[in-house]
Amino acid sequence: MTNELVALLDGKEVGRVRRDARGRLAFFYDGAWRTATDAYPLSLSMPLGAREHGRNVVEAFLWGLLPDNSRRRLVRRTSTKIAPKRPQPMADTIA
């Protein structure tokens, strides 16, 4: 399992979701994206003004990317042994 997920928009890197040694997620905007004239935030809860966004915001954002029926399927799956409160491994599983 990877500890980093690259976020791309129109082929441009806008940032990375990273998991630390304790399993906590954080999102870091790419510096070039933050200063680009056409840049916009991935979410209103993750403004460009802050380079880094913490666990609660990132997990809520990632949960929001999963369709409702995928969330239900993943929460029910026991064979993957993924904790239902950890969206990045779930996203890795269905990707």
C-alpha positions as CSV (number, residue, x, y, z in Angstrom):
1,M,0.0,0.0,0.0
2,T,1.3,3.4,-0.9
3,N,1.7,6.3,1.6
4,E,1.2,9.0,-1.0
5,L,-1.6,9.8,-3.5
6,V,-1.0,12.4,-6.2
7,A,-3.9,14.7,-7.0
8,L,-4.1,15.8,-10.7
9,L,-6.4,18.2,-12.5
10,D,-6.2,18.3,-16.2
11,G,-2.8,16.5,-16.0
12,K,-1.3,19.0,-13.6
13,E,-0.2,18.0,-10.2
14,V,-2.1,20.1,-7.6
15,G,-1.0,18.3,-4.5
16,R,-0.5,15.1,-2.6
17,V,-2.3,13.2,0.1
18,R,0.3,11.7,2.5
19,R,-0.1,9.1,5.3
20,D,2.3,9.4,8.1
21,A,3.8,6.6,10.1
22,R,0.8,6.7,12.5
23,G,-1.7,6.4,9.6
24,R,-2.9,10.1,9.7
25,L,-3.6,11.7,6.4
26,A,-2.7,15.3,5.3
27,F,-3.0,17.1,2.0
28,F,-0.3,19.3,0.7
29,Y,-0.9,21.7,-2.2
30,D,1.9,21.8,-4.8
31,G,3.6,25.2,-4.6
32,A,3.4,25.8,-8.4
33,W,-0.4,25.1,-8.3
34,R,-1.0,27.5,-5.4
35,T,0.7,30.4,-7.2
36,A,-0.8,29.7,-10.7
37,T,-3.1,32.4,-11.9
38,D,-5.8,29.8,-12.8
39,A,-5.5,27.8,-9.6
40,Y,-8.6,26.9,-7.5
41,P,-9.0,24.8,-4.4
42,L,-10.0,21.1,-4.6
43,S,-12.6,21.9,-2.0
44,L,-14.0,24.9,-0.2
45,S,-12.9,23.3,3.0
46,M,-9.3,23.1,1.6
47,P,-8.5,26.7,0.6
48,L,-5.3,27.5,-1.4
49,G,-4.2,29.9,1.3
50,A,-3.1,27.0,3.5
51,R,-0.4,24.8,2.0
52,E,-1.3,21.9,4.3
53,H,-4.7,20.5,5.4
54,G,-5.1,18.0,8.2
55,R,-6.7,14.7,8.8
56,N,-10.3,15.6,9.5
57,V,-10.6,17.8,6.4
58,V,-8.8,15.3,4.1
59,E,-10.8,12.3,5.3
60,A,-14.1,14.1,4.8
61,F,-13.0,15.2,1.3
62,L,-11.9,11.6,0.3
63,W,-15.2,10.1,1.7
64,G,-17.0,12.6,-0.5
65,L,-15.3,11.3,-3.6
66,L,-16.8,7.8,-3.2
67,P,-20.3,7.2,-4.6
68,D,-22.8,6.2,-2.0
69,N,-23.2,2.6,-3.3
70,S,-19.4,2.2,-3.3
71,R,-19.2,3.4,0.3
72,R,-21.8,0.9,1.4
73,R,-20.1,-2.0,-0.5
74,L,-16.7,-1.2,1.0
75,V,-18.0,-0.8,4.5
76,R,-19.6,-4.3,4.2
77,R,-16.6,-6.0,2.8
78,T,-14.7,-7.9,5.4
79,S,-12.2,-9.6,3.2
80,T,-10.1,-6.4,2.6
81,K,-9.8,-5.8,6.3
82,I,-10.0,-2.0,5.8
83,A,-11.3,0.1,8.7
84,P,-14.4,1.9,7.4
85,K,-13.1,5.2,8.9
86,R,-10.1,5.2,6.6
87,P,-11.1,6.4,3.2
88,Q,-7.7,6.4,1.4
89,P,-7.2,2.7,1.6
90,M,-10.7,2.3,0.4
91,A,-10.0,4.6,-2.5
92,D,-6.9,2.5,-3.3
93,T,-9.0,-0.6,-3.2
94,I,-11.5,0.5,-5.8
95,A,-9.1,2.4,-8.0
